[in-house]
Amino acid sequence: MMRSIKGLGGILAALTLAITMGGSAGATSDQRAGTFPTSISLPDGFRPEGIATGPGPFAFIGSMADGSIYRADLRTGHGTIISRGPGTPALGMKTDPHGRLFVAGGTGGDARVVDTRTGRVLASYRLATGPAFVNDVILTQGAAWFTDSTNPVLYKLPLRDGQLPAAAVRIPLTGDLLYGAGFNVNGITPTPDGQGLLVVQSNTGGLFRVDPSGTTRRVNLHGESLPDGDGLLLHGRTLYAVENGVTNKRSAVTVLRLNEAGTDGRVVRRCVTAGSTYRRPWPPSGPGSTSPTPASTPARPPPPRTPPSPSRAPERRSRTVTNVRRSSRSPPGRPAAARTSLASLVTFSVRMVRAIE
């Protein structure tokens, strides 16, 4: 069974990576001369979750089952597990120019840094001692920042002169953002001006700006929200926000236009994925809106860049998970094989467009 992704627009059409479950690890399908492979097979039971790209033409895919890291060559589709996991999940992931992969540990309450070349664990950090769900990570402002969907804190790894710290700094979240029952802060990304952070709260659909001190301020979305908000990706002043459909059964990528400070945003369009039951016409009337587009033919945001002759992945009917980042994770209990990580594919597409130009 395949969970296909449609209507995410030109940014996703640039390059789509299908992660095939249960196949021969490293095998590719539909690879034609002069094109990128359209699928990458993973080991049985891998349960892919987070994804990150680079340095070089590589993707790194984390296992929710045991935290192992699979490295795939995007030119050939072949890959292998380079780092065996500790038995707890590998969720949100980001790479840096030094060849380091920062991994959020989910229910393990930890984070680790892995060498992308050798798979060696360079450092491990205990972030929480009680219940926790270390969900996503972003690299900005000279630090790695991790969210926790259970506890109202951010975890900061200061990277002074690129050096890994001995321990993480725990930063309590104060201000407008209040934790409640359910799944709280999920995805994270910088503000357009680079002076703060943006986080989405899954159970309320709220988007919040976070100062480095931890003070939060609700972003004015002019009556809109991001229900089941998940991964976030910023490109200039355009924010792509995944809605994972955990509670309302509607999976979508919502495109917003932000002001420079990240305190105000307006929804430009909502791209609903295939199989969603959401049928609200989009966009709504009002300032900044465009002509309504039926949910069956979602509007397509223009790509930030156009790659040379990108190949489009054909639709399949095999057992496939289309892996896009969730830069963030769904709560425990939702079958991993039935999830799609939309934000990772957005991130992946943008970065690959840059890499191949």
N, C-alpha and C positions, 0 to 999 in steps of 0.2 A: 504494500500500500504506500502510496506516495502523497506527502503533504506538499502540494505545489504552492508556489508564491507567484501571485500575479498582481499587476497594477502598481508596482512600486516605482514605475517610471524609468526614465533614462538612466538614472544613477545605478539602478540594479541591472538594467539591460547591458550595462558596460561589461560586466563579467559576472556570471552566476556560477557558484560552486555547489554542486550537490554532493553531500556526504552519504555514501551508500552503506547501509548496515548489513552485516551478516555475510559479506562477500569475502573474497580472498584479499587480505590486507595488501594494499599497494597497487592492486590491479586497477586499470582504468577502463572506461568504456566510452565509445563515441569520439575517441580522439582521432582527429584527422590532421593530415600534414599541414603545418603552418597555423594550427589553432591550438588554443589551450584545451586541456582535458576538461570535460564537463562533469565528471564524477570522480570521487576518490573513495575507495573501499577501506573500511576500518575493520579492526578485529571484532569477532563476535562478542556481544555483550559490552562493547566499549561505552555506550551511552554518551555520545558527544554533547558537550554543553558550550563552553566558551571557545572563542577562536581569536587568534591574533595573527598579524602578518609582519614579515620582515624581521631583521635585516635580510636583504636578498630576496630571491623569488620563492620564499617558503611561507607556509601557513602552519600554525601551531594550534592543535585542537586538544582540548582538555576533556578528560573523562569524568562524568559525574559518578560513575560506579566506584572508582578507586583512586582518582586523582592522577592517573598516568597522563603523560603528554606525548602526543603523536605529531611528528614533523612530516609534512608532505611537501614535495617539490611541485610547485604550481606549473612548471613547464611540462612535466611528464605525468603527474598524478601519482607517482610512486612515493612511498613513505615508510616510516617505521616508528615504533615507540622508542623515544630517546631517554625518557625518564619514567621509571616505575613509580606509581603513586604511593602515598602513605596509607591508603585505605579510606581516606576521606575525600570529598569532591574536589575537583579543579573547576572553578566557576569562571568569573570574570578574569580576563587576562590582557596584559599589554606588554609590548616589547619596547626597548629603548635602543638608541644608537650604539650602545656598548655591547649589544648581543645578549641582553638579559631579559628574561621573561618573568614578569611579576604576576603571581597567581593568587586569586582569592580562594580561601579554603572552605567556604560554606559553613556547614554544621560543625566542621572541625574547629571553628573559631580561630583560625590561624591564617598566615600568608607565607609564601615562600618565593624565592627568587632562583630561577633556573638558568643555567648557561645554555643558550640556544644552539651552540655548536656541539657540546659534549653531553648535554642533559644533566650535568652535575648540579646538585642543589648547592647554590652559593651561600644561601642564608635562609633560616626559618624563623618565624616570629609568632609567638603566642600572643594573640590579640585580645582574647576573652577567656575567662576561666569558667563561666557559667554558660547557659544556653545562648547561642549566637547563630547568626547566618551571615557570614562575611561574603558579600554578594558581588560587588563590582569594584573596579580599580581604574584610576586615571592617573596619568603622569603629567604634572603641570606645576608651575611655580617652584621648581627645584625640589619636588617631592612626589612620592607615590601616595595617593589618597584612596582608602578603602571604605566602602559603605558596609553597614550592618543593618539588615532588615529586621532584627529583633531588638537591638539596643540603640538608643538615641545618641549615637556617637559617630564620629569619623575617626579612622586610624591613619596617622600620618607617618610615613617613612621619609625623614629629611635626607636628601641626596646631595650633601655639600661636596662640591668638586667631584660629583659623580660617585662618591664613596657610599657604600651601604652602611647604615647606622647599626649600632649594637642593639637597639630596641625601638619599638614604635612609640609614638606619642598619641595618647588618647585625647580626643577633642570633643567634649560634650556639645550637643546641638541645643541651642537656646533660641528664643524668639518665637516666630509665627508657627514653626513646625512642631506639631505635637504628635507623639506616637500614640497609637491606639491598638485595638484588637486587630489581628490579621497581619498582613505583610506590609511593612512600612517602607523606608527608603530603599531604593533599588538602584537604578542607573545613575551615573555621575559623569559630568563633562565640565570643561571650563566655561566661564562667561566669555562673550565676544571680546571684551576688553582685557581679558586675562587676569583681572584683579580678584576674581572670586570663582566660586563653583556653582553649578546647577545640579540639583538632585530632584528626582521624581519620587513621590510617595504612592506606592501601588494601590493601597486600600482607599485612598481619598481622591486620587487623580490630580493632586496638587503638584505644582512645580515651584521649587524654592531656590532662591539665591542664597548661598552660604559664604559668609566672610571667612577668611583664614582663621579667625578667632572662634568660629563655630556659631556665630549669630546668624539666624536665618530670617529671611523676608520672603513672603509669598509673592511670586511673580504674577502680575496682573495679566490674565489671559482673556479678559473681557467677556466673562461669562462661560468660557469653554473650560474643559478639564481634560485630563489624560487618564481615563479609567484603566486600571490594570497596567499603569505605566511601568516600563521596563527599561530596556537599553536606550541610551542617549548618544547621539553623535552630532557634534557641532561642525559646520563648514562655513566659515565666515560668520555671518549673522543668521544663517539658516540652521535651525535645529530640527533634526529628525528624531522623533520619539516613537519607540515601539510600544504598542498596547498589546499585551500577550493573550488577552482573552481568557484568563484563568477563571474569572468569576462571571463575566458577562458573555462568554462564548463569541466574542468579536475580536479577531486579530487584525491589527492595522498598523500602518506607519503614518503618523501624523506629522505634517511639515509645518513648522512655525517660523515666523520672521520676528527676530528679537531686536530690541534696541541695544546699543553698545554695552551698557552696563548689565544687561541681562535681568532687568527689573520689570520689563514690559514685553509682551509677546502677543502676536495675532496669528491664529491658525490660517494657513494658506490653503491647505487641502488635506484630506484624509484618504490614504490609499488602503482600501480594504483588501485583505488577502482572500484567496480562493477558499470556498467552504464556509466563510463567515456568514452568519445570519443577519448581520447588520445591514439595514436598508435605508438609512437616512440619506436623503439627497445631500450632496456636498459640492461646493462650500455653501454656508449659509449666506443670506443677504446681509449687507452691511459694509462698512468701510473695509477696503482691502480685499473684498471677495471677488470671485470671478463667476462665470456662468455655471449654474449647477450641472453636475455630472452624475449620472445614475451610478448607483453602487456596483451595478454589473459591469460597468466600463469605467473604472476609477481614473481620475485625472493623473497625468504623468508629470512629475516635476522634472525640469530640465537637468541634465547631468552637469556637475561642476566642471568636468572636462570631458572631451570626447576622445576615446582611444582609437588607434588605427584598426579598422575592420574587426571589431570585436565579434566573437562567435556567440551565438545564442544557444543556450542549452535546450535541446528538444524535450518536450514533455514526455515523461515515462510513467509506466504503471508498475514498476518494480517496487520492492520494499525500500523506500528511500526517506531519509530525513534531510531536508534542505536546511543547512546550517548557516545561519546568518548572525552573531553575539549576543546572542543575547549578551549584550555586554552584561546582562544581569540574569538572574535566575528566577524561576517560578518557585513557589513554596514546595516543601516536601510533600509527596503524595500524588502529584500529578505525574503520570507516566512519562519518563524522559523520552522514550521513543516516539511519543505522540506530540512532542513539542517542536516548535520551530523557533530558532534563535535569530530573530529578524535583524537586530541591530548589528550583529556580527557581519552579516552579509552586506549591509550598508557600509560599515567600516571597511570591510574587505574590498568592496567594489571601488570605493574612493581611493584607497591606497594602491590598489592594483592599477587603476587608471594612471595614477602618478608614476608608478614604477615602470610602466611599459611605454610611456611617452619619451 
